[in-house]
């Protein structure tokens, strides 16, 4: 069981007493330098969801920004770490403590180079698969038993270019199609809230584009 961060100085309104609440945590790197890069696909999903809801994130601590929304009448926390990708675990552990959540109530949203562009893969748990953000979260929480939604960003042609590849912006064609992918990812997460992980996975896991 992870230790909860001290959240005594944070606004009580941001810590609703609801044991059924989920937190959706998009991974990425903060700052203009990394905006629109492939590695920020998790941030992009949260931003798209916020736009749908007409909401904005606010600083909750030095490590993450967040807000509480209602999806189908149910409260959910939307969170973006500001610790940079490889230190995401510190922010996630603090968010879990702040919102008073069990680890199995979080859903991490991130990019995946092992999936074709636009493919969604939602699972209730699993390994980090070499993703440094997920690895940091597993280390911080001491468990892999949390859900994750992976957004395919395609496989680079040369494994040696992986670091550069994920920190590059999407191609022009990908950038044109990206809003469709992000909307579909948000649709999947809304089904997750209302119907559970299994149903959301059955409905949306797989490619966004079939040709």
VOLUM-347909 format. One line per 4 residues: number of its first residue (from 1); their letters; for each residue x, y, z negated of N, C-alpha, C. Coordinates in nm, 4 decimals, always signed. Atoms other than C-alpha are relative to their C-alpha. Layout:
<sites>
NUM	A	X,Y,Z,X,Y,Z,X,Y,Z  ...
</sites>
This chain:
<sites>
1	XXXX	+0.0852,-0.1187,+0.0000,+0.0000,+0.0000,+0.0000,+0.0882,+0.1229,+0.0000  -0.0853,-0.1170,-0.0070,+0.1482,+0.3346,+0.0976,-0.0323,+0.0969,-0.1119  +0.0221,-0.1028,+0.0994,+0.1901,+0.6178,-0.1474,-0.0665,+0.1192,+0.0658  +0.0680,-0.1164,-0.0528,-0.0412,+0.9113,-0.0959,+0.0810,+0.1253,-0.0274
5	XXXX	-0.0665,-0.1274,+0.0206,+0.1101,+1.2530,-0.0445,-0.0828,+0.0860,-0.0930  +0.0698,-0.0914,+0.0895,+0.0224,+1.5206,-0.2965,-0.0751,+0.1020,+0.0829  +0.0804,-0.0934,-0.0785,-0.2657,+1.7164,-0.1419,-0.0792,+0.0922,-0.0903  +0.0760,-0.0804,+0.0945,-0.3741,+1.9107,-0.4484,-0.0173,+0.1435,+0.0415
9	XXXX	+0.0098,-0.1398,-0.0397,-0.3073,+2.2466,-0.2843,-0.0797,+0.0196,+0.1270  +0.0708,-0.0099,-0.1260,-0.5060,+2.1676,+0.0285,-0.1485,+0.0212,-0.0230  +0.1397,-0.0384,+0.0148,-0.8592,+2.2804,+0.0911,-0.0886,-0.1224,-0.0219  +0.0853,+0.1160,+0.0276,-1.1149,+2.0397,-0.0649,-0.0940,-0.0323,+0.1149
13	XXXX	+0.0940,+0.0240,-0.1099,-1.3452,+2.0860,+0.2361,+0.0599,-0.0906,+0.1057  -0.0648,+0.0833,-0.0995,-1.0873,+1.9008,+0.4436,+0.0211,-0.1426,-0.0504  -0.0143,+0.1341,+0.0563,-1.1036,+1.5941,+0.2172,-0.1375,-0.0549,-0.0364  +0.1350,+0.0462,+0.0295,-1.4617,+1.4677,+0.2523,+0.0007,-0.1352,-0.0694
17	XXXX	+0.0088,+0.1257,+0.0753,-1.5577,+1.1912,+0.0117,-0.0883,-0.0967,+0.0770  +0.0762,+0.0915,-0.0839,-1.6634,+0.9346,+0.2702,+0.0875,-0.1201,+0.0334  -0.0875,+0.1158,-0.0210,-1.5099,+0.5854,+0.2598,-0.0074,-0.0573,+0.1405  +0.0131,+0.0551,-0.1342,-1.6328,+0.5107,+0.6123,+0.0649,+0.0884,+0.1056
21	XXXX	-0.0571,-0.0919,-0.0971,-1.4513,+0.8028,+0.7766,+0.1246,-0.0592,+0.0656  -0.1203,+0.0356,-0.0734,-1.1933,+0.7300,+1.0458,+0.0815,+0.1261,+0.0274  -0.0868,-0.1075,-0.0473,-0.8958,+0.9452,+1.1409,+0.0603,-0.0424,+0.1330  -0.0571,+0.0238,-0.1320,-0.7898,+0.9650,+1.5063,+0.1221,+0.0897,+0.0134
25	XXXX	-0.1275,-0.0707,+0.0076,-0.4251,+1.0639,+1.5312,+0.0712,-0.0104,+0.1340  -0.0682,-0.0028,-0.1288,-0.2763,+1.1676,+1.8651,+0.1474,+0.0303,-0.0173  -0.1439,-0.0192,+0.0129,+0.1003,+1.1400,+1.9016,+0.0556,+0.0843,+0.1143  -0.0661,-0.0841,-0.0991,+0.3276,+1.3813,+2.0837,+0.1073,+0.0831,-0.0656
29	XXXX	-0.1004,-0.0928,+0.0501,+0.5933,+1.6465,+2.0461,-0.0563,+0.1415,+0.0041  +0.0550,-0.1354,+0.0028,+0.4973,+2.0001,+1.9404,+0.0849,+0.0975,+0.0813  -0.0739,-0.1061,-0.0661,+0.5942,+2.3135,+2.1295,-0.0199,+0.0035,+0.1502  +0.0197,-0.0230,-0.1434,+0.5782,+2.4584,+2.4794,+0.0913,-0.0894,+0.0833
33	XXXX	-0.0970,+0.0818,-0.0742,+0.8860,+2.2621,+2.5870,-0.0580,-0.1363,+0.0372  +0.0503,+0.1357,-0.0218,+0.6919,+1.9353,+2.5635,-0.1447,-0.0047,+0.0482  +0.1390,-0.0019,-0.0477,+0.3469,+2.0480,+2.6734,-0.0072,-0.0613,+0.1400  +0.0270,+0.0608,-0.1305,+0.2101,+1.8485,+2.9677,+0.0976,-0.1119,+0.0373
37	XXXX	-0.0886,+0.1128,-0.0298,+0.4792,+1.5785,+2.9403,-0.0731,-0.1324,-0.0240  +0.0643,+0.1313,+0.0112,+0.3939,+1.2107,+2.9643,-0.0079,-0.0477,-0.1452  -0.0059,+0.0481,+0.1381,+0.4952,+1.1452,+2.6029,-0.1078,+0.0645,-0.0874  +0.1022,-0.0710,+0.0768,+0.2221,+1.3862,+2.4890,-0.1416,-0.0432,+0.0354
41	XXXX	+0.1338,+0.0466,-0.0380,-0.0678,+1.1806,+2.6235,-0.0923,-0.0111,-0.1205  +0.0824,+0.0078,+0.1214,-0.1891,+1.1229,+2.2668,-0.0521,+0.1359,-0.0422  +0.0435,-0.1373,+0.0263,-0.1976,+1.4974,+2.2030,-0.1110,+0.0391,+0.0970  +0.0955,-0.0403,-0.1039,-0.3854,+1.5405,+2.5317,-0.1391,-0.0568,-0.0260
45	XXXX	+0.1305,+0.0597,+0.0306,-0.6618,+1.3005,+2.4266,-0.0682,+0.0774,-0.1123  +0.0587,-0.0752,+0.1112,-0.7154,+1.4827,+2.0966,-0.0435,+0.1381,+0.0463  +0.0361,-0.1328,-0.0499,-0.7132,+1.8202,+2.2747,-0.1272,-0.0050,+0.0840  +0.1205,+0.0148,-0.0825,-0.9734,+1.6976,+2.5247,-0.1223,-0.0218,-0.0872
49	XXXX	+0.1113,+0.0263,+0.0922,-1.1943,+1.5690,+2.2433,-0.0397,+0.1278,-0.0735  +0.0290,-0.1266,+0.0682,-1.1643,+1.8996,+2.0593,-0.0752,+0.0958,+0.0916  +0.0692,-0.0863,-0.0961,-1.2696,+2.0864,+2.3741,-0.1457,-0.0413,+0.0145  +0.1384,+0.0489,-0.0074,-1.5791,+1.8676,+2.4013,-0.0821,+0.0480,-0.1193
53	XXXX	+0.0700,-0.0307,+0.1246,-1.6672,+1.9447,+2.0411,-0.0020,+0.1490,-0.0321  -0.0084,-0.1429,+0.0278,-1.5852,+2.3147,+2.0582,+0.0730,+0.0299,-0.1291  -0.0743,-0.0142,+0.1252,-1.3366,+2.2771,+1.7725,+0.1476,+0.0251,+0.0273  -0.1445,-0.0173,-0.0056,-0.9755,+2.3666,+1.7031,+0.0626,-0.0609,-0.1245
57	XXXX	-0.0734,+0.0473,+0.1163,-0.7155,+2.2167,+1.4748,+0.0549,+0.1180,-0.0790  -0.0612,-0.0997,+0.0871,-0.5775,+2.4117,+1.1819,+0.1124,-0.0670,-0.0778  -0.1054,+0.0599,+0.0824,-0.2559,+2.3606,+0.9845,-0.0572,-0.0503,-0.1319  +0.0425,+0.0578,+0.1273,-0.3309,+2.1274,+0.6945,+0.1204,-0.0147,-0.0920
61	XXXX	-0.1251,+0.0044,+0.0751,+0.0289,+2.0783,+0.5854,+0.1120,+0.0342,+0.0972  -0.1138,-0.0265,-0.0876,+0.3774,+2.1370,+0.7230,+0.0209,-0.1126,+0.1004  -0.0246,+0.1161,-0.0846,+0.3582,+1.7952,+0.8853,-0.1113,-0.0315,+0.0984  +0.1066,+0.0298,-0.0961,+0.0201,+1.7850,+1.0579,-0.1066,+0.1083,+0.0008
65	XXXX	+0.1174,-0.0843,-0.0165,-0.2709,+1.9873,+1.1900,-0.1208,-0.0918,+0.0139  +0.1173,+0.0857,-0.0052,-0.6237,+1.8540,+1.1613,-0.1293,+0.0754,-0.0173  +0.1334,-0.0522,+0.0263,-0.9948,+1.9098,+1.1369,-0.0925,-0.1191,-0.0194  +0.1017,+0.1038,+0.0161,-1.3059,+1.7125,+1.0454,-0.1165,+0.0331,+0.0915
69	XXXX	+0.1094,-0.0172,-0.0948,-1.5734,+1.6659,+1.3119,-0.1102,-0.1000,-0.0314  +0.1094,+0.0961,+0.0090,-1.9061,+1.4867,+1.3374,-0.0212,-0.0622,+0.1377  +0.0257,+0.0760,-0.1220,-1.9462,+1.2167,+1.6026,-0.1197,-0.0897,-0.0270  +0.1205,+0.0778,+0.0264,-2.2976,+1.0765,+1.6159,-0.0427,+0.0072,-0.1451
73	XXXX	+0.0380,-0.0189,+0.1396,-2.3539,+1.2162,+1.2685,+0.1000,-0.0540,-0.1005  -0.1012,+0.0578,+0.0889,-2.0461,+1.0416,+1.1283,+0.1240,+0.0886,-0.0041  -0.1193,-0.0841,+0.0092,-1.7452,+1.2361,+0.9970,+0.1241,-0.0737,+0.0489  -0.1291,+0.0530,-0.0432,-1.4109,+1.1788,+1.1673,+0.1039,+0.1106,-0.0139
77	XXXX	-0.1108,-0.0949,+0.0030,-1.0756,+1.3464,+1.1174,+0.0766,-0.0105,+0.1312  -0.0838,-0.0059,-0.1193,-0.8836,+1.4555,+1.4272,+0.1320,+0.0635,-0.0409  -0.1303,-0.0374,+0.0553,-0.5110,+1.4923,+1.3661,+0.1071,+0.0000,+0.1088  -0.1211,-0.0007,-0.0821,-0.1924,+1.5915,+1.5486,+0.1205,+0.0255,-0.0906
81	XXXX	-0.1232,-0.0251,+0.0748,+0.1453,+1.5485,+1.3755,+0.0815,+0.1105,+0.0669  -0.0887,-0.1030,-0.0551,+0.3902,+1.8370,+1.4180,+0.1445,-0.0285,-0.0415  -0.1312,+0.0431,+0.0488,+0.6964,+1.6394,+1.3073,+0.0923,-0.0482,+0.1114  -0.0649,+0.0616,-0.1147,+0.8089,+1.5321,+1.6572,-0.0220,-0.1516,-0.0050
85	XXXX	+0.0452,+0.1375,-0.0189,+0.7421,+1.1854,+1.7911,+0.0675,-0.0999,-0.0934  -0.0728,+0.1040,+0.0728,+1.0157,+0.9871,+1.6184,-0.0177,+0.0072,-0.1509  +0.0255,-0.0145,+0.1434,+0.9081,+1.1152,+1.2746,-0.1507,+0.0047,-0.0284  +0.1463,-0.0037,+0.0140,+0.5332,+1.0685,+1.3229,-0.0480,-0.0656,-0.1285
89	XXXX	+0.0435,+0.0734,+0.1189,+0.5134,+0.8300,+1.0285,-0.0156,+0.0870,-0.1227  +0.0100,-0.0890,+0.1159,+0.5753,+1.1052,+0.7746,-0.1330,+0.0746,+0.0010  +0.1251,-0.0742,-0.0125,+0.2786,+1.3029,+0.9063,-0.1203,-0.0906,-0.0203  +0.1133,+0.0920,+0.0110,+0.0506,+1.0008,+0.9325,-0.0194,-0.0440,-0.1446
93	XXXX	+0.0112,+0.0395,+0.1402,+0.1280,+0.8871,+0.5785,-0.0621,+0.1128,-0.0825  +0.0563,-0.1136,+0.0729,+0.0484,+1.2364,+0.4532,-0.1477,+0.0190,+0.0335  +0.1401,-0.0137,-0.0392,-0.2760,+1.2503,+0.6538,-0.0865,-0.1076,-0.0650  +0.0734,+0.1086,+0.0657,-0.3847,+0.9124,+0.5158,-0.0283,+0.0361,-0.1452
97	XXXX	+0.0207,-0.0408,+0.1381,-0.3353,+1.0464,+0.1646,-0.0936,+0.1181,-0.0121  +0.0819,-0.1208,+0.0058,-0.4951,+1.3816,+0.2356,-0.1478,-0.0299,+0.0200  +0.1398,+0.0328,-0.0287,-0.8141,+1.2376,+0.3846,-0.0492,-0.1203,-0.0805  +0.0354,+0.1099,+0.0904,-0.8127,+0.9550,+0.1278,-0.0545,-0.1207,+0.0765
101	XXXX	+0.0403,+0.1086,-0.0889,-0.8263,+0.6792,+0.3882,+0.0761,-0.1280,-0.0310  -0.0720,+0.1257,-0.0090,-0.7432,+0.3126,+0.3885,+0.0692,-0.0034,+0.1361  -0.0770,+0.0029,-0.1238,-0.4848,+0.2373,+0.6568,-0.0818,-0.0548,+0.1164  +0.0786,+0.0570,-0.1092,-0.7353,+0.0321,+0.8554,-0.1084,+0.0942,+0.0507
105	XXXX	+0.0960,-0.0998,-0.0485,-0.9432,+0.3498,+0.9026,+0.0653,+0.0988,+0.0955  -0.0641,-0.0917,-0.0935,-0.6865,+0.5197,+1.1264,+0.0103,-0.0633,+0.1385  -0.0177,+0.0408,-0.1390,-0.6624,+0.5014,+1.5046,+0.1067,+0.0919,+0.0592  -0.1097,-0.0774,-0.0568,-0.3353,+0.6136,+1.6625,-0.0122,-0.0021,+0.1523
109	XXXX	+0.0118,-0.0136,-0.1450,-0.3476,+0.7413,+2.0222,+0.1372,+0.0384,+0.0548  -0.1350,-0.0266,-0.0498,-0.0250,+0.7289,+2.2227,+0.0155,-0.0445,+0.1449  -0.0352,+0.0402,-0.1358,+0.1352,+0.6865,+2.5641,+0.0584,-0.1410,-0.0004  -0.0592,+0.1337,-0.0129,+0.2554,+0.3500,+2.6948,+0.0607,-0.0149,+0.1388
113	XXXX	-0.0678,+0.0137,-0.1292,+0.5163,+0.3044,+2.9677,-0.0180,-0.1387,+0.0601  +0.0179,+0.1362,-0.0504,+0.4284,-0.0629,+3.0017,-0.1360,-0.0224,+0.0645  +0.1315,+0.0084,-0.0635,+0.0802,+0.0102,+3.1354,-0.0040,+0.0922,+0.1213  +0.0148,-0.0884,-0.1155,-0.0053,+0.1498,+3.4795,-0.0688,+0.1305,-0.0389
117	XXXX	+0.0594,-0.1298,+0.0291,-0.1047,+0.5142,+3.4860,-0.1526,-0.0106,-0.0075  +0.1445,-0.0049,+0.0156,-0.4578,+0.5620,+3.3558,-0.0623,-0.1209,-0.0659  +0.0536,+0.1188,+0.0665,-0.4966,+0.2177,+3.2004,-0.0147,+0.0255,-0.1498  +0.0237,-0.0127,+0.1434,-0.6472,+0.2137,+2.8499,+0.0113,-0.1371,-0.0658
121	XXXX	-0.0058,+0.1245,+0.0770,-0.5717,-0.0490,+2.5886,-0.0211,+0.0333,-0.1479  +0.0341,-0.0214,+0.1407,-0.7437,-0.0294,+2.2496,+0.0067,-0.1331,-0.0727  -0.0104,+0.1212,+0.0809,-0.6541,-0.2870,+1.9851,-0.0092,+0.0366,-0.1471  +0.0195,-0.0262,+0.1423,-0.7300,-0.3193,+1.6159,+0.1297,-0.0044,-0.0794
125	XXXX	-0.1311,+0.0055,+0.0652,-0.3656,-0.3893,+1.5271,+0.0994,-0.0539,+0.1010  -0.1013,+0.0528,-0.0893,-0.0370,-0.4995,+1.6782,+0.1362,+0.0570,-0.0320  -0.1359,-0.0479,+0.0223,+0.3359,-0.4392,+1.6980,+0.0176,+0.1380,+0.0621  -0.0255,-0.1321,-0.0578,+0.4917,-0.1049,+1.7857,+0.0461,-0.0093,+0.1444
129	XXXX	-0.0349,+0.0200,-0.1398,+0.6182,-0.2511,+2.1136,+0.1119,+0.0889,+0.0505  -0.1098,-0.0859,-0.0413,+0.9249,-0.0285,+2.1153,-0.0336,+0.1472,+0.0057  +0.0392,-0.1415,+0.0002,+0.7268,+0.2959,+2.0943,+0.0487,+0.0631,-0.1300  -0.0647,-0.0556,+0.1181,+0.9249,+0.5173,+1.8580,-0.0992,+0.0654,-0.0963
133	XXXX	+0.1007,-0.0587,+0.0877,+0.6201,+0.7020,+1.7271,-0.0729,-0.1056,-0.0805  +0.0659,+0.1100,+0.0703,+0.4382,+0.3795,+1.6436,+0.0952,-0.0670,-0.0984  -0.0986,+0.0611,+0.0891,+0.7574,+0.2366,+1.4958,+0.0142,+0.0811,-0.1287  -0.0099,-0.0871,+0.1170,+0.7851,+0.5370,+1.2634,-0.1212,-0.0158,-0.0907
137	XXXX	+0.1223,+0.0159,+0.0791,+0.4235,+0.4909,+1.1534,-0.0005,-0.1341,-0.0728  -0.0072,+0.1325,+0.0631,+0.4686,+0.1189,+1.0876,+0.0965,+0.0034,-0.1183  -0.0983,-0.0094,+0.1083,+0.7778,+0.1963,+0.8797,-0.0554,+0.0795,-0.1180  +0.0505,-0.0871,+0.1067,+0.6022,+0.4725,+0.6836,-0.1146,-0.0640,-0.0773
141	XXXX	+0.1171,+0.0597,+0.0643,+0.2840,+0.2760,+0.6129,+0.0273,-0.1407,-0.0517  -0.0330,+0.1351,+0.0429,+0.4496,-0.0622,+0.5688,-0.0930,-0.1060,+0.0542  +0.0950,+0.0949,-0.0581,+0.1951,-0.2341,+0.7928,-0.0227,+0.0326,+0.1468  +0.0416,-0.0179,-0.1393,+0.0935,-0.2856,+1.1557,-0.1512,-0.0075,+0.0137
145	XXXX	+0.1447,+0.0248,-0.0006,-0.2725,-0.3287,+1.0573,-0.0801,+0.1286,+0.0130  +0.0807,-0.1171,-0.0326,-0.4077,-0.0100,+1.2110,-0.0257,-0.0014,+0.1501  +0.0380,+0.0014,-0.1411,-0.5831,+0.0447,+1.5426,+0.0852,+0.0983,+0.0787  -0.0715,-0.0921,-0.0873,-0.4120,+0.2044,+1.8366,-0.0612,-0.0048,+0.1393
149	XXXX	+0.0454,-0.0129,-0.1385,-0.5282,+0.3303,+2.1743,+0.1206,+0.0435,+0.0824  -0.1151,-0.0300,-0.0850,-0.2544,+0.3200,+2.4356,-0.0490,+0.0537,+0.1345  +0.0325,-0.0634,-0.1278,-0.2706,+0.5428,+2.7441,+0.1137,-0.0295,+0.0968  -0.1049,+0.0355,-0.0947,-0.0800,+0.4047,+3.0419,+0.0550,+0.1202,+0.0740
153	XXXX	-0.0646,-0.1089,-0.0748,+0.1733,+0.6460,+3.1915,+0.0906,-0.0562,+0.1095  -0.0722,+0.0702,-0.1059,+0.3310,+0.3894,+3.4294,+0.1433,-0.0320,-0.0422  -0.1338,+0.0497,+0.0310,+0.6672,+0.2188,+3.4308,+0.1021,+0.0737,+0.0858  -0.1028,-0.0651,-0.0815,+0.9770,+0.4162,+3.5374,+0.0747,-0.1026,+0.0828
157	XXXX	-0.0696,+0.0929,-0.0876,+1.1704,+0.2618,+3.8237,+0.1289,-0.0528,-0.0587  -0.1283,+0.0383,+0.0591,+1.4934,+0.2487,+3.6214,-0.0106,+0.0120,-0.1511  +0.0129,-0.0006,+0.1459,+1.4924,+0.1521,+3.2542,+0.0939,+0.1007,-0.0650  -0.0963,-0.0941,+0.0561,+1.7963,+0.3760,+3.1993,-0.0544,+0.1421,-0.0030
161	XXXX	+0.0557,-0.1354,-0.0063,+1.5822,+0.6793,+3.2795,-0.1212,+0.0158,-0.0915  +0.1229,+0.0000,+0.0793,+1.3124,+0.5966,+3.0215,-0.0159,+0.1264,-0.0833  +0.0105,-0.1181,+0.0860,+1.3911,+0.8816,+2.7812,-0.0338,+0.1229,+0.0827  +0.0296,-0.1149,-0.0861,+1.3962,+1.1370,+3.0620,-0.1404,-0.0105,+0.0575
165	XXXX	+0.1301,+0.0210,-0.0638,+1.0862,+0.9850,+3.2208,-0.1148,+0.0438,-0.0898  +0.1134,-0.0321,+0.0876,+0.8588,+1.0192,+2.9178,-0.0037,+0.1485,-0.0350  -0.0044,-0.1427,+0.0324,+0.9734,+1.3782,+2.8631,-0.0167,+0.0883,+0.1230  +0.0314,-0.0759,-0.1211,+0.8955,+1.4810,+3.2210,-0.1500,+0.0243,+0.0079
169	XXXX	+0.1424,-0.0260,-0.0211,+0.5653,+1.6357,+3.3242,-0.0538,-0.1033,+0.0983  +0.0635,+0.0905,-0.0948,+0.3177,+1.4237,+3.5163,+0.0219,+0.0503,+0.1428  -0.0070,-0.0402,-0.1398,+0.3472,+1.4226,+3.8939,-0.1252,+0.0796,+0.0367  +0.1145,-0.0806,-0.0436,+0.1114,+1.6479,+4.0872,-0.1250,-0.0867,+0.0138
173	XXXX	+0.1142,+0.0908,-0.0170,-0.1115,+1.3521,+4.1758,-0.0520,-0.0477,-0.1349  +0.0408,+0.0444,+0.1330,-0.1125,+1.2249,+3.8170,-0.0706,+0.1117,-0.0755  +0.0603,-0.1136,+0.0703,-0.1905,+1.5712,+3.6821,-0.1418,+0.0266,+0.0493  +0.1348,-0.0170,-0.0554,-0.4908,+1.5892,+3.9152,-0.0962,-0.1032,-0.0579
177	XXXX	+0.0848,+0.1087,+0.0500,-0.6229,+1.2547,+3.7895,-0.0075,-0.0063,-0.1525  -0.0092,+0.0131,+0.1455,-0.5277,+1.3014,+3.4238,-0.1285,+0.0364,-0.0737  +0.1236,-0.0317,+0.0728,-0.8504,+1.4781,+3.3138,-0.1019,-0.1136,-0.0002  +0.0919,+0.1137,-0.0061,-1.0493,+1.1731,+3.4283,+0.0413,-0.1053,-0.1027
181	XXXX	-0.0526,+0.0968,+0.0968,-0.8250,+0.9472,+3.2193,-0.0303,+0.0451,-0.1423  +0.0201,-0.0519,+0.1352,-0.8526,+1.1719,+2.9144,-0.1468,-0.0040,-0.0399  +0.1436,+0.0083,+0.0297,-1.2313,+1.1913,+2.9388,-0.0399,-0.1438,-0.0318  +0.0321,+0.1411,+0.0228,-1.2494,+0.8131,+2.9604,+0.0549,-0.0467,-0.1347
185	XXXX	-0.0573,+0.0348,+0.1302,-1.0198,+0.7796,+2.6599,-0.0874,+0.0525,-0.1133  +0.0899,-0.0559,+0.1015,-1.2480,+1.0107,+2.4604,-0.1308,-0.0776,-0.0064  +0.1212,+0.0826,-0.0016,-1.5515,+0.8101,+2.5719,+0.0222,-0.1280,-0.0798  -0.0300,+0.1237,+0.0720,-1.3835,+0.4975,+2.4387,+0.0044,+0.0231,-0.1505
189	XXXX	-0.0098,-0.0276,+0.1430,-1.3087,+0.6581,+2.1028,-0.1362,+0.0323,-0.0605  +0.1349,-0.0264,+0.0509,-1.6666,+0.7796,+2.0679,-0.0774,-0.1305,-0.0186  +0.0622,+0.1317,+0.0168,-1.7872,+0.4225,+2.1240,+0.0611,-0.0715,-0.1204  -0.0644,+0.0573,+0.1181,-1.5328,+0.3127,+1.8639,-0.0715,+0.0467,-0.1265
193	XXXX	+0.0664,-0.0545,+0.1190,-1.7021,+0.5421,+1.6105,-0.1381,-0.0615,-0.0181  +0.1398,+0.0416,+0.0104,-2.0550,+0.4293,+1.6911,-0.0199,-0.1513,+0.0001  +0.0236,+0.1432,-0.0196,-2.0099,+0.0611,+1.7815,+0.1162,-0.0898,-0.0415  -0.1124,+0.0796,+0.0460,-1.6681,-0.0491,+1.6593,+0.1060,-0.0238,+0.1055
197	XXXX	-0.1156,+0.0183,-0.0874,-1.3321,-0.1409,+1.8064,-0.0264,-0.1024,+0.1099  +0.0221,+0.1052,-0.0980,-1.4417,-0.4608,+1.9796,-0.0838,+0.0452,+0.1175  +0.0882,-0.0466,-0.1075,-1.7227,-0.2999,+2.1753,+0.0689,+0.1060,+0.0841  -0.0712,-0.1045,-0.0740,-1.5094,+0.0009,+2.2682,+0.1060,-0.0604,+0.0912
201	XXXX	-0.1007,+0.0674,-0.0817,-1.2343,-0.2290,+2.3924,-0.0646,-0.0720,+0.1177  +0.0684,+0.0730,-0.1070,-1.4768,-0.4435,+2.5917,-0.0485,+0.0928,+0.1103  +0.0575,-0.0926,-0.0981,-1.6296,-0.1405,+2.7621,+0.1061,+0.0755,+0.0800  -0.0917,-0.0949,-0.0631,-1.3184,+0.0604,+2.8431,+0.1425,-0.0492,+0.0205
205	XXXX	-0.1367,+0.0465,-0.0237,-0.9969,-0.1430,+2.8222,+0.0183,-0.0373,+0.1462  -0.0273,+0.0298,-0.1393,-0.8408,-0.1668,+3.1648,+0.0272,+0.1260,+0.0793  -0.0365,-0.1150,-0.0835,-0.7625,+0.0597,+3.4590,-0.1135,+0.1002,+0.0153  +0.0975,-0.1053,-0.0317,-0.9363,+0.3916,+3.5135,-0.0261,+0.0030,+0.1497
209	XXX	+0.0093,-0.0053,-0.1464,-0.8673,+0.3733,+3.8870,+0.0232,-0.1402,+0.0558  -0.0060,+0.1367,-0.0518,-0.9215,+0.0570,+4.0879,+0.0653,-0.0091,+0.1368  -0.0684,+0.0120,-0.1295,-0.7587,+0.1513,+4.4195,+0.1415,+0.0456,-0.0102
</sites>
